[in-house]
Structure formats: structure tokens, C-alpha cells
Amino acid sequence: MDLSFTPEENAFREEVRAFFRDQLPDDIREKLVAGLHPSKDDMVRWSRILNKKGWAVAHWPKQYGGTGWTPVQQYIFLEELQLAPAPAPLAFGVSMVGPVIYTFGNEEQKKKYLPRIANLDDWWCQGFSEPGAGSDLAGLKTTARREGDHYIVNGQKTWTTLGQHADLIFMLVRTDPNAKKQEGISFLLIDMKTPGITVRPIITIEGGHEVNEVFFDDVKVPAENLVGQENKGWDYAKFLLGNERVGIARVGASKERIRRLKQLATAERDGDAPLIENQRFREKLAWIEVELKALEMTQLRVVAGEAKREKGKPDPASSILKIKGSEIQQAITELALEVAGPYVLPYRAESADHGWNEPPAGPDWASPLAPAYFNYRKVSIYGGSNEIQKNIIAKAILGL
């Protein structure tokens, strides 16, 4: 299998790279280089720049606003976006519910939602996980009972990322309580302003508000918001999660973070020799780079085989990308702590009132590293835990 890029593909890479260099606002780029999260306004601003260019939903079919790019071009675009670094289009709309709607939804749903997803007129969030139904997602208990031309939804979702910003949520709900676990589940679209919905923040270990729990108390949802067929939601969810896991590899993002690590490790530290001169540090860095190159080759093989796969059927190899990609991302955050040394210690402003915790004395770039380390403990869990991915590999690839 030839995994090298053609001259035409390399020329396409230069076009994409030039666009990111010239059109990505400097303030957004600087945030990402520093390891900070873009704000909602940043995301909307950048998504509309991409949409004006026609690149906001690059991987969608052309009739729904996509580019018609080949799988290799889509891979190049994603890698260059992460290398820029630039914010990825909001995944909940562009990579998750959007493909479900244009693959399984009706024409009215496509016309209503797809253009608004491309322009980030609607902020979507995901309603899958529940207390007691995370990796075992088929065990979900949130119910949707049909009453005339509406569903009445009751239950709770958790770990709802960026739900505090959301206009809409796509949900897995149980519509047949008597069916087997994977059956009797449906896929609903719900307006977050509907009466009966309560969003409560979950403050994560690094002190951030990224995830939420969402409660549904007799929430009335029009039956027209059902995607596809009732009780077929599990099939749509598997399709969605396959798309999500490919993106989780984040090869380009890991390359950019390694570039940044090398830059920081090359600088002198309070008169000491640069950390890059430490042999043990170089060994750890080299190990990550070797693992990342192997991941990149695996992802290219998945991309090369995409044209041969049945439409709408995810490649089980995406589970391999998810496992190794998340492990590499976590390893990079661990190495970043070594680069910062004592300057990575967290600072709690309220402690300064008692006189025993002074403001951080180190460089500005060090302060986001500990929060990033803590936050990235989650990447081996979301999108289906790595343990679940190993089960998928054992069954779908190894035939065990």
C-alpha cells in the first residue's frame, strides 16, 4: 500500500496551510498555542470564516454543503487545521449529529438543520451518557413516551460537554422499555429551551466548567424531531461514534504540541541547561514521536481504505486510532509537566488571602499545563472508553 502523497495532494496541502496562515485570527491562534480553550465567540467567529470559504463541513457530501474532497484531502485538511493550530468546527454539530441527519434524517430535517450547523447558527450538544450508562451506553434509562404527535421525555444525561452553551441537544432515549438493551432506543433532537430541561454544571478536577448534567422532566418534544425510525437509534449511535473516534486520534494536534514542547524545552531555565539536553527527557520525547508516527501510518491506512467500505458503516479500526491517540495525548501532557518543573504547581487565588500561597513566579506559558494534564485524563474515557474499544477490536477485527 502506497501511503505517500501525490504532487496534487501536496499542492492542496499548501493551499490549506496558506488559508489558515492568512485567515485564522491571531488572537485565536495565540490562545491555542498557549494551551487555552477558545471561547464560544471565538468558535462562532472562526466557524463562519470557514463557512464563507466553503470549508466548515468539508467532509459532508457536496449536496449538503461539503467540498467533494477525497478522503486524503479531508485528512490533510484536518491535520493542517490542528497544526495551525486552529479550532476544529464544533464536533457535536459538524461531525456527530450532522452526518446522522443527512444519512438517516428526512428532507425537512436536512433543510432545517444542516445549513445552520455549517454556519454555527445552532450550538449542539450530545445527550448520550447517563449515570450508570456511560461505556455501557445501551443501559440508558431516559424514556420518551409517545403521546399523539409528541414524545414526553423523562430522565437524566451527564457529562454533557458545553451543554451550557447549547441551543439543541441530540439524544438517545428509550422508546420501547420491553425490548432488549440495544433495541428500543430512538434518536431525538430537542430544543434546549423547552420547558422541563435543567442544566447543572459539573466542575472538573482542574476547576473548569466544560461538562454538565442535564435533567428532563416531562419535556414535550414534537414527534417530527425523531431521526429515522423509532427504535433504530442504536444503529445511528454506532454510526455516530465511529465518526467521533476517528477524530479523537488528533495526529495533527499531537504534532503541534510536540513542536511546542521542543520549543519550550530548548530554552534555558533560570541559568540551568535547557531540558532538551537531558538524555532521559530526549528518550521520552523520542518514544512519543515514534508512537505518533505509527499512529499516523495507521490513520493513513484507514483513510486509504475508506473508499472500499460500505457507505455509512464505520471502520472498526477507528477504535485503534481512539486508543492510541488518547494515550499519546495524555503522554504529551505528562511530559509538559517536566518541561515546566516547579512552575507547574497550581495557584489558588483564595489561598493568597492567608499568606501561604504566592502568585505563580514562573512564565505565563506554564500555568495552563497542570490544568491540561488533569483535563486530558478524560480522553481515554469519552467516545467510548479504551476498554470498550479493545472489546470492539477483539470482536470486529480479531474475530475473538
Protein Blocks (a to p, Z undefined) as FASTA:
>chain_A
ZZbdcfklmmmmmmmmmmmmmmmcfklmmmmmnopacdfklmmmmmmmmmmnopmmmmbc
fknopnoiafklmmmmmmmmmmmpccdddfklmmmmmmmmmmmmcfklmmmmmmmmmnom
accdddfbdehiamlmmlpcbdcddehjaccdedddehiehklmpmbdcddddfblkbcf
kgoiacddddfkbghiacdddddfkopafbccdddehiacdfklpghjehilmmmmmmmm
mmmmmmmnommlmmmmmmmmmmmmmpceehiacfklpmklmmmmmmmmmmmmmmmmmmmm
mmmmmmmpcehiacfklmmmmmmmmmmmmmmmmmmmmmnmmmlpccdfklmmnopaccdf
bdfklmmmmmmmmmmmmmmmggpifklmmmmmmmmmnoZZ
